[in-house]
Amino acid sequence: MKVAITVTNNTNTPILEPRFGRAPFFLILDTQSNEMAYIENPATEENHGAGVMAAQTLSDAGVTLAVSGKYGPNGHHALQQMGIDCFVFGNLSTVEDIHQAINTQTLLPFDA
């Protein structure tokens, strides 16, 4: 499964970004291989439609689960239409915390 986590940077110590559509980067985690890669979000500077464009970027990358702090209504709807499940950080503060929550199936679903 490919998971997208919204982050502010593409370094060895990524910082979680709470905004889905405006996140500068998505950290893509392949839960089968444990490989990680970054995708730059082309929608960061869009005047409108950032969430929908970001959702399309993730769909094109084969992502099936997104984790962010919050989602706008249009971005959330687009993710749902593309078959991408939406979860939130909740009290999790690091990528490692999120990875563990994925493994233990304790991620919090987004409640629109």
C-alpha positions, 0 to 999 in steps of 0.5 A: 500500500502507498501512503501519502503524508503531508510534510513541509520539507523533503529532508531526512527529518521531515516535518508534518504539514497540517494542510493537505492541499497546500503542503509543499511535499508528500512523503510517499511510504510504501508499506510493503517495501518500507521505501520512502520517496518525496513528491513535490505538490504542484498545487501549493501556490494555486489560487484555488483548486489546490486540494483537487490538484493535490488529490490528482497528484496522489492518485497518479502516484498510486496512493491509496491512503492519505494522512494530513492535519486537515482537508478542505471539502473539495480536496476531501471529495476528490480523494474519496472519488479517487478511492484514497482513504483520508486519515488525520495526524491527531496527536501524532507528531512525527513520520515515525509515529504515523508509520507505527500507527499505520502498522498497528491500524490506529490512525484516526479517520478524517471526519468531514 
